[in-house]
């Protein structure tokens, strides 16, 4: 680790399978086709090294964000810990429905503030420009826009890579970004199909009745989460979150919903076996290539 580089604390990384809360020990079938966070860090680290090397060929020394420093709340995009609403009572006692400060840092990560020409060389397009706020607004801009332009063709006589050094690094690993999207979409389909199942509907109704007995009004766990996230009083938000989790435990909501979605995902895997096998093979090859990057 170079001087001043951020420290990677693996003890804060999410477990491949939750080891606490109501989803302890649970993993849905499609998760076997997703990249766990520990492997994603290996891939992202290789991409970072390749991008740094690529940038140096244009005369730039850059310090890109180090993967693994700000871990997410879940090991993969299934987000089993919050798939059916919050499930970890110990976390809820501290933060209610919010993520911990460390996990919030992950969602707030941004591309480093590089000079314009370095952005072009790295990404293959110009820096996104701020979006002007509507007339009469009391803020100067509403956020970063997508109004970028293609990067210049070359820099100091050296041709820029398609999609910049970032695109070049992905091609070195033969990374197919559509693979992750395909699995995530299947998982989304599975969740949508499961929600109307009779056993899930009944479990949700039992949960809602339990919440009503506690003086709460919420038709399902997602509505409770919405309420908790907009609640300005931290103590009230935490109390709501704890009632939510206690009712999930009393009604076995997580157990029922997980069982039903597992069955749906197994069917989806069978229906998409050929493409999923390709995804698994390509993912394995990308990880092998990433480990070989020096």
C-alpha positions in Angstrom: 0.0 0.0 0.0 1.4 3.3 -1.0 1.9 6.1 1.5 -1.4 7.8 2.3 -3.5 5.2 0.5 -6.8 4.3 2.2 -6.7 1.2 4.4 -8.8 -1.9 3.5 -10.4 -3.4 6.5 -11.7 -6.8 5.4 -13.4 -7.3 8.8 -16.1 -4.8 7.7 -16.8 -6.5 4.4 -20.3 -8.1 4.1 -20.3 -11.8 4.5 -21.1 -14.0 1.5 -24.0 -15.3 3.5 -25.5 -13.2 6.4 -24.3 -14.3 9.8 -26.9 -12.3 11.8 -30.5 -11.2 11.7 -33.5 -12.9 10.3 -31.7 -13.8 7.1 -28.8 -15.5 8.9 -27.6 -18.4 6.8 -29.9 -17.7 3.9 -28.8 -17.5 0.2 -31.2 -17.5 -2.8 -30.4 -19.9 -5.7 -29.5 -17.1 -8.2 -26.8 -15.9 -5.8 -24.5 -18.7 -7.1 -24.4 -16.8 -10.4 -23.5 -13.4 -8.8 -20.1 -12.2 -7.9 -19.6 -12.0 -4.1 -18.1 -8.8 -2.8 -14.7 -10.4 -1.9 -14.3 -11.5 -5.6 -15.6 -8.2 -6.9 -12.8 -6.4 -5.0 -10.3 -8.7 -6.8 -11.8 -7.7 -10.1 -12.1 -4.0 -9.3 -8.5 -4.0 -8.0 -7.3 -5.4 -11.2 -9.3 -2.9 -13.2 -7.8 -0.1 -11.1 -4.3 -1.4 -11.6 -4.8 -1.6 -15.4 -6.4 1.9 -15.5 -3.5 3.3 -13.5 -1.0 1.6 -15.9 -2.9 2.9 -18.9 -3.1 6.4 -17.6 0.7 6.4 -17.1 1.2 5.7 -20.8 -0.3 9.2 -21.4 2.0 10.7 -18.8 -0.6 10.9 -16.0 -0.1 9.6 -12.4 -3.5 9.1 -10.8 -4.6 7.8 -7.5 -7.9 6.1 -8.3 -10.3 4.9 -5.4 -9.1 1.7 -3.8 -11.7 -1.1 -3.9 -12.6 -2.6 -0.6 -12.2 0.6 1.5 -15.9 1.4 1.7 -17.8 -1.9 1.6 -21.5 -2.1 0.8 -24.2 -3.5 3.1 -24.6 -6.7 1.1 -22.2 -9.0 -0.6 -24.1 -9.0 -4.0 -27.0 -7.3 -5.8 -29.5 -9.7 -4.3 -29.3 -7.7 -1.1 -30.8 -10.5 0.9 -30.4 -8.6 4.1 -33.0 -6.0 3.0 -34.8 -7.9 0.2 -37.9 -8.2 2.2 -37.3 -5.1 4.3 -34.9 -4.7 7.2 -34.1 -7.9 9.1 -31.2 -7.2 11.5 -32.3 -6.1 14.9 -28.9 -5.2 16.2 -28.4 -2.8 13.2 -31.9 -1.4 13.6 -31.3 -0.6 17.3 -28.5 1.7 16.2 -29.6 3.2 12.9 -33.3 2.3 12.4 -33.9 2.0 8.7 -30.7 3.8 7.7 -27.5 2.1 6.7 -24.6 2.4 9.0 -22.3 5.5 8.4 -19.7 3.2 6.8 -22.2 1.6 4.4 -23.5 5.1 3.5 -19.9 6.0 2.5 -20.1 3.2 -0.1 -23.2 4.6 -1.7 -21.6 8.1 -1.7 -18.5 7.1 -3.6 -17.6 9.2 -6.6 -15.1 9.3 -9.3 -12.0 11.2 -8.2 -11.9 14.9 -9.1 -9.5 14.7 -12.1 -8.6 17.5 -14.5 -10.7 17.5 -17.6 -8.1 16.0 -19.9 -7.6 13.1 -17.5 -11.3 12.5 -17.3 -11.3 12.2 -21.1 -8.3 9.8 -21.2 -9.8 7.7 -18.4 -13.5 7.5 -19.5 -13.5 8.4 -23.2 -15.8 11.3 -22.7 -15.7 14.8 -21.2 -16.5 15.6 -17.6 -20.2 15.7 -16.9 -21.4 19.3 -16.5 -23.6 20.5 -13.6 -27.3 20.7 -14.5 -28.8 24.2 -14.0 -31.6 24.3 -11.5 -35.1 25.4 -12.6 -35.7 29.2 -12.7 -36.6 30.5 -9.3 -34.8 27.8 -7.4 -32.6 28.8 -4.4 -29.8 26.4 -5.4 -27.2 26.9 -8.1 -27.6 23.5 -9.7 -29.5 20.3 -9.2 -26.8 17.8 -9.8 -24.3 16.3 -12.2 -25.7 15.8 -15.7 -25.2 13.3 -18.4 -24.4 16.0 -21.0 -21.0 14.8 -21.9 -19.2 14.8 -25.2 -16.9 12.3 -26.8 -13.3 12.7 -25.8 -10.7 14.1 -28.2 -9.3 11.5 -30.6 -5.7 11.7 -29.2 -3.6 13.3 -26.6 0.0 14.4 -27.4 0.0 12.3 -30.5 -1.2 9.2 -28.7 -4.6 7.8 -29.7 -7.2 7.5 -26.9 -8.7 4.1 -26.3 -12.4 3.4 -27.0 -14.2 4.3 -23.8 -10.9 5.5 -22.4 -8.6 3.6 -20.1 -11.6 2.3 -18.2 -13.0 0.6 -21.3 -9.5 -0.7 -22.2 -9.1 -2.2 -18.7 -12.4 -4.1 -19.0 -11.5 -5.5 -22.4 -8.2 -6.8 -20.9 -10.2 -8.9 -18.5 -12.9 -9.7 -21.2 -15.5 -8.4 -18.8 -19.0 -8.6 -20.1 -21.0 -6.2 -18.0 -24.3 -7.5 -19.4 -23.8 -10.7 -17.4 -24.4 -9.2 -14.0 -27.4 -7.3 -15.4 -28.9 -10.5 -16.8 -28.7 -12.2 -13.4 -30.0 -9.2 -11.6 -32.9 -8.9 -13.9 -33.8 -12.6 -13.3 -33.7 -12.0 -9.6 -36.0 -9.0 -10.0 -38.4 -11.1 -12.0 -38.3 -13.7 -9.2 -39.2 -11.2 -6.5 -42.0 -9.7 -8.6 -43.5 -13.1 -9.3 -43.3 -14.2 -5.7 -45.0 -11.2 -4.1 -48.6 -12.2 -5.2 -48.2 -15.8 -4.1 -50.9 -16.8 -1.6 -48.6 -17.8 1.2 -46.6 -14.6 0.9 -49.8 -12.5 0.8 -51.0 -14.2 3.9 -47.7 -13.7 5.7 -47.7 -10.1 4.8 -51.3 -9.7 6.1 -50.2 -11.3 9.4 -47.3 -9.0 9.6 -49.5 -5.9 8.9 -52.0 -7.1 11.6 -49.1 -7.5 14.0 -47.9 -4.0 13.2 -51.5 -2.7 13.8 -51.5 -4.3 17.2 -48.4 -2.2 18.0 -50.1 1.0 16.8 -48.4 1.0 13.4 -50.0 1.4 10.0 -48.2 -0.3 7.1 -49.6 -2.5 4.4 -46.2 -4.2 3.8 -42.6 -4.1 4.9 -41.6 -1.8 2.0 -44.1 0.8 3.1 -42.8 0.6 6.7 -39.3 1.2 5.3 -40.5 4.3 3.4 -42.1 5.6 6.6 -38.9 5.0 8.6 -36.6 6.7 6.1 -38.7 9.9 6.1 -39.2 10.0 9.8 -37.3 13.0 11.2 -37.3 11.7 14.8 -34.5 9.2 15.1 -36.0 7.5 18.2 -39.4 7.1 16.5 -37.7 5.6 13.4 -35.8 3.1 15.5 -38.9 2.1 17.4 -40.7 1.6 14.1 -37.9 -0.5 12.8 -37.8 -2.7 15.9 -41.5 -3.3 15.7 -41.2 -4.1 12.0 -38.5 -6.8 12.7 -40.3 -8.2 15.7 -43.4 -8.7 13.6 -41.4 -10.3 10.9 -40.1 -12.8 13.4 -43.5 -13.5 15.0 -45.2 -14.1 11.7 -42.3 -16.0 10.0 -42.6 -13.6 7.1 -38.9 -13.9 6.0 -39.0 -17.7 6.2 -42.2 -17.9 4.1 -41.1 -15.3 1.5 -37.6 -16.8 1.1 -39.0 -20.3 0.6 -41.4 -19.1 -2.1 -38.8 -17.1 -3.9 -36.3 -19.9 -3.8 -38.7 -22.1 -5.6 -39.4 -19.4 -8.3 -35.6 -18.8 -8.7 -35.0 -22.5 -9.2 -37.5 -22.5 -12.0 -35.9 -19.5 -13.6 -32.5 -21.1 -13.4 -33.9 -24.2 -15.2 -35.5 -22.0 -17.9 -32.3 -20.0 -18.4 -29.8 -22.7 -17.8 -27.8 -22.3 -21.0 -27.2 -18.6 -20.6 -26.6 -18.8 -16.9 -23.9 -21.5 -17.5 -22.2 -19.0 -19.9 -22.4 -16.3 -17.3 -20.8 -18.6 -14.7 -18.0 -19.6 -17.1 -17.3 -16.0 -18.1 -17.3 -14.8 -14.5 -14.8 -17.5 -13.5 -12.6 -16.5 -16.4 -12.7 -12.8 -15.5 -11.8 -13.6 -11.9 -8.9 -15.8 -13.1 -7.7 -13.0 -15.4 -8.0 -10.4 -12.6 -5.9 -12.5 -10.3 -3.2 -12.6 -13.0 -2.9 -8.8 -13.2 0.3 -7.6 -11.6 
